[in-house]
Amino acid sequence: MRYVCCLLFLSLFSFSTTVDDVVINVERKLRSMRSLQANFNQIFYASSVSTPLNEKGKFYFQKPNWMRWEYKDPEEKIFLYKEGVFLFYFPEDKEVIQSELSKEMYESEILTLFSGQKQLKDEYTIEFSPFPSESQKTWKLKLTPKEESDYTHILLEIDEKTWLIRKAIFFDWAGNKSEFQFSQIKTNVRFSDKVFELELPPDVEIIKDESLKQNENIHHSSTT
């Protein structure tokens, strides 16, 4: 009898929890968080390739908008975002690609999600979406961008206890899917400043994309 009552209580609790309840708790958690560190597993499913690309590493985030993706496997590389610029460092090739962070990039959208600077319901239409998952004690949401975007929707998996994002899956219009899984999450970690700096050997080539070159030319023209 007690077992049945427990099941009934849990069923009623789940039924009474709305999308708004989940969103409010997630946003409250994100606003209270100063920094975050986690292991990540990134899986890219290309519509034209049968075997997905699986990459692993460590993720670091610090408010207001600094982040570092430190890839360890299968190839070592670092993606660093700071002060409006994304640096892609490939140690094996001895190259750094310097780029402005595009709004459509998946990493950019994750930055928006973790920063907690925007109201999620202002940016997306949100609904429950029970997609398949190994985790049972999670809330699963579907976010559809309200403005035109390179992706059709995002699926989020939210931990029921911590209200942290455990998984984010992006679907683009070409049929590709990018999945980010986060584990061993620690919040409010005090990072050294070096975490968000790149230590580069002297023989590294720095390549700037066209948007940065154009902005530099505009800035140079306005100051001469």
C-alpha positions as CSV (number, residue, x, y, z in Angstrom):
1,M,0.0,0.0,0.0
2,R,2.8,2.4,0.9
3,Y,4.5,1.6,-2.4
4,V,1.4,2.4,-4.4
5,C,1.0,5.7,-2.5
6,C,4.6,6.6,-3.3
7,L,4.0,5.9,-7.0
8,L,0.9,7.9,-7.0
9,F,2.6,10.9,-5.3
10,L,5.5,10.8,-7.8
11,S,3.0,10.6,-10.7
12,L,1.1,13.5,-9.4
13,F,4.3,15.5,-8.9
14,S,5.5,14.8,-12.4
15,F,2.1,15.7,-13.9
16,S,1.9,19.0,-11.9
17,T,5.4,20.2,-13.0
18,T,5.0,22.4,-16.0
19,V,7.4,23.6,-18.7
20,D,7.4,27.0,-17.0
21,D,8.4,25.5,-13.7
22,V,11.4,23.7,-15.3
23,V,12.5,26.9,-17.2
24,I,12.2,29.0,-14.1
25,N,14.3,26.6,-12.0
26,V,16.9,26.3,-14.8
27,E,17.2,30.1,-15.2
28,R,17.5,30.6,-11.5
29,K,20.3,28.1,-11.3
30,L,22.1,29.7,-14.3
31,R,21.8,33.2,-12.8
32,S,23.3,32.0,-9.4
33,M,26.2,30.2,-11.1
34,R,29.5,32.2,-11.5
35,S,31.5,29.5,-13.2
36,L,31.3,25.9,-14.4
37,Q,33.7,23.0,-15.1
38,A,32.7,19.7,-16.7
39,N,33.9,16.8,-18.9
40,F,32.2,16.8,-22.3
41,N,31.5,14.4,-25.0
42,Q,30.7,15.9,-28.4
43,I,29.1,13.8,-31.1
44,F,28.5,15.0,-34.6
45,Y,26.1,13.0,-36.7
46,A,26.5,14.1,-40.4
47,S,23.5,13.3,-42.6
48,S,25.9,12.1,-45.4
49,V,28.2,9.9,-43.2
50,S,27.1,6.8,-41.4
51,T,29.8,6.9,-38.6
52,P,29.5,9.9,-36.2
53,L,32.5,11.9,-35.1
54,N,33.0,11.5,-31.3
55,E,35.3,14.0,-29.4
56,K,36.0,14.3,-25.7
57,G,37.6,16.8,-23.4
58,K,37.1,19.4,-20.7
59,F,34.8,22.5,-20.7
60,Y,35.3,25.6,-18.7
61,F,32.9,28.5,-18.4
62,Q,33.1,31.8,-16.4
63,K,30.7,34.7,-16.4
64,P,30.1,36.9,-18.0
65,N,31.1,35.2,-21.3
66,W,34.5,33.3,-21.1
67,M,34.7,29.7,-22.1
68,R,37.3,27.1,-23.1
69,W,36.8,23.8,-24.9
70,E,39.9,21.7,-24.3
71,Y,39.7,18.7,-26.6
72,K,41.8,15.6,-25.7
73,D,40.5,12.8,-27.9
74,P,40.9,11.9,-30.7
75,E,42.8,15.2,-31.6
76,E,44.2,17.7,-29.2
77,K,42.9,21.2,-29.8
78,I,41.6,24.2,-27.9
79,F,38.6,26.5,-28.6
80,L,38.8,29.6,-26.5
81,Y,36.2,32.4,-26.4
82,K,37.1,35.7,-24.8
83,E,36.2,39.4,-25.4
84,G,34.1,38.7,-28.5
85,V,36.7,36.6,-30.3
86,F,37.0,32.8,-30.8
87,L,40.5,31.3,-31.0
88,F,40.9,27.8,-32.5
89,Y,44.3,26.4,-31.6
90,F,45.5,23.2,-33.3
91,P,48.9,22.3,-31.7
92,E,49.7,19.6,-34.2
93,D,49.4,22.0,-37.1
94,K,50.9,24.9,-35.2
95,E,48.0,27.1,-36.2
96,V,45.6,29.5,-34.4
97,I,42.5,30.6,-36.3
98,Q,41.1,33.8,-34.9
99,S,37.5,34.4,-35.6
100,E,34.5,36.4,-34.5
101,L,32.0,34.2,-32.8
102,S,29.1,33.6,-35.1
103,K,25.6,33.6,-33.7
104,E,24.8,30.4,-35.5
105,M,27.7,28.4,-34.0
106,Y,26.6,25.7,-31.6
107,E,29.3,26.8,-29.1
108,S,27.9,30.3,-29.2
109,E,24.4,29.0,-28.4
110,I,25.8,27.0,-25.4
111,L,27.4,30.2,-24.2
112,T,24.0,31.9,-24.4
113,L,22.4,29.1,-22.4
114,F,25.0,28.9,-19.7
115,S,25.4,32.7,-19.2
116,G,21.8,33.1,-18.1
117,Q,21.8,36.6,-19.6
118,K,18.6,36.0,-21.7
119,Q,15.2,34.8,-20.8
120,L,14.9,31.4,-22.6
121,K,11.2,32.0,-23.4
122,D,12.1,35.2,-25.2
123,E,14.5,33.3,-27.5
124,Y,12.6,30.0,-27.9
125,T,9.3,28.3,-28.0
126,I,9.7,25.6,-25.3
127,E,7.8,22.3,-24.7
128,F,8.4,19.0,-23.1
129,S,10.0,16.4,-25.5
130,P,10.5,12.8,-24.1
131,F,13.4,11.9,-26.4
132,P,15.3,8.6,-25.7
133,S,17.9,8.9,-23.0
134,E,19.9,6.7,-20.5
135,S,19.1,9.2,-17.7
136,Q,15.7,8.8,-16.0
137,K,15.8,11.6,-13.4
138,T,15.9,14.4,-15.9
139,W,13.5,16.9,-17.6
140,K,13.7,16.9,-21.4
141,L,12.8,20.1,-23.3
142,K,12.5,21.0,-26.9
143,L,13.6,24.6,-27.8
144,T,12.6,26.0,-31.1
145,P,14.3,29.4,-32.0
146,K,11.8,32.2,-32.5
147,E,14.1,34.0,-35.0
148,E,15.6,32.6,-38.2
149,S,18.5,30.3,-37.4
150,D,20.8,27.7,-38.9
151,Y,19.2,25.0,-36.7
152,T,15.7,23.9,-36.5
153,H,15.5,23.1,-32.8
154,I,17.5,22.2,-29.6
155,L,16.8,19.3,-27.2
156,L,17.9,19.9,-23.6
157,E,18.2,17.3,-20.8
158,I,18.0,18.9,-17.4
159,D,19.0,17.2,-14.1
160,E,16.0,17.1,-11.8
161,K,18.1,17.7,-8.6
162,T,20.6,20.3,-9.7
163,W,18.7,21.9,-12.6
164,L,21.9,21.8,-14.7
165,I,22.1,21.1,-18.4
166,R,23.3,17.5,-18.8
167,K,22.9,17.3,-22.6
168,A,22.2,19.7,-25.5
169,I,21.4,18.4,-29.0
170,F,21.3,20.7,-32.0
171,F,19.5,19.9,-35.3
172,D,20.3,21.9,-38.4
173,W,18.3,22.3,-41.6
174,A,20.7,20.0,-43.5
175,G,19.8,17.0,-41.3
176,N,23.0,17.1,-39.2
177,K,22.9,16.7,-35.5
178,S,25.5,17.9,-32.9
179,E,25.2,16.5,-29.4
180,F,27.0,17.8,-26.3
181,Q,27.0,15.6,-23.2
182,F,28.3,17.1,-19.9
183,S,29.4,15.0,-16.9
184,Q,31.3,15.5,-13.6
185,I,29.9,19.1,-13.5
186,K,31.3,21.5,-10.9
187,T,29.9,24.9,-10.3
188,N,31.4,28.1,-8.9
189,V,34.9,26.9,-9.4
190,R,37.6,29.6,-8.8
191,F,39.7,29.4,-12.0
192,S,43.2,30.8,-12.5
193,D,43.4,33.5,-15.2
194,K,45.6,31.2,-17.2
195,V,42.6,28.9,-17.9
196,F,41.3,31.5,-20.3
197,E,44.6,32.3,-21.9
198,L,46.5,30.5,-24.7
199,E,50.2,29.6,-24.2
200,L,51.5,29.5,-27.7
201,P,55.0,28.5,-28.9
202,P,56.8,31.2,-31.0
203,D,56.5,29.3,-34.3
204,V,52.6,29.2,-34.3
205,E,50.9,30.8,-37.3
206,I,48.0,33.1,-36.5
207,I,45.3,33.1,-39.2
208,K,42.6,35.8,-39.0
209,D,39.3,35.2,-40.8
210,E,37.9,37.8,-43.2
211,S,35.4,39.3,-40.8
212,L,38.2,40.2,-38.4
213,K,40.3,41.7,-41.2
214,Q,37.4,43.8,-42.4
215,N,36.7,45.1,-38.9
216,E,40.4,45.9,-38.4
217,N,40.4,47.9,-41.7
218,I,37.3,49.8,-40.6
219,H,38.8,50.6,-37.3
220,H,42.0,51.7,-38.9
221,S,40.2,54.0,-41.3
222,S,38.2,55.6,-38.6
223,T,41.3,56.4,-36.5
224,T,43.4,57.9,-39.4
